Amino acid sequence: MSIGLWVAKAAIVLALAAASVLCGGWLVTRVFRLAERARATELPASDEHGSAAQNAEAIAPLTHAATYLRGGEWIGYLERLAVFGTLLAGFPEGVAVAMVVKSFARYPEIKASSTGAAERFIIGTFVSVLFASAGAAVAMWLIHLF
């Protein structure tokens, strides 16, 4: 393989890795907003026992849960990097290892909280892993074209 071809493949991998890791957080945030908007349409604006402000807190549990799941942004970066890297390296079992490590680390926070932390964890993890997996798949496809 020529040096130019090797450099082109490395550039493809680096560009897609950066996009997968950095843009994945933006996508996760958008999905959280969509999930909260969907929930808002299911709840009334106010009821006979509560005010609209109390219902607003109930509508946005995913945003509120972020206070319990600290470090989520950085954990997401690392998670997407691990997923992208293990898939690109041909070690898909690494995705399972990353998910187990993340789950064990977050378990006490999720178990102790009834604030939507579990939903935030699940939604964020699925979106993050799917996005990084798609980035790795595109990278593998592109480097095998050459």
Summary of the structure (lengths in Angstrom):
residues: 146
radius of gyration: 19.0
end to end distance: 9.9
largest distance: 73.1
contacts: 416
relative contact order: 0.18
helix: 82%
strand: 0%
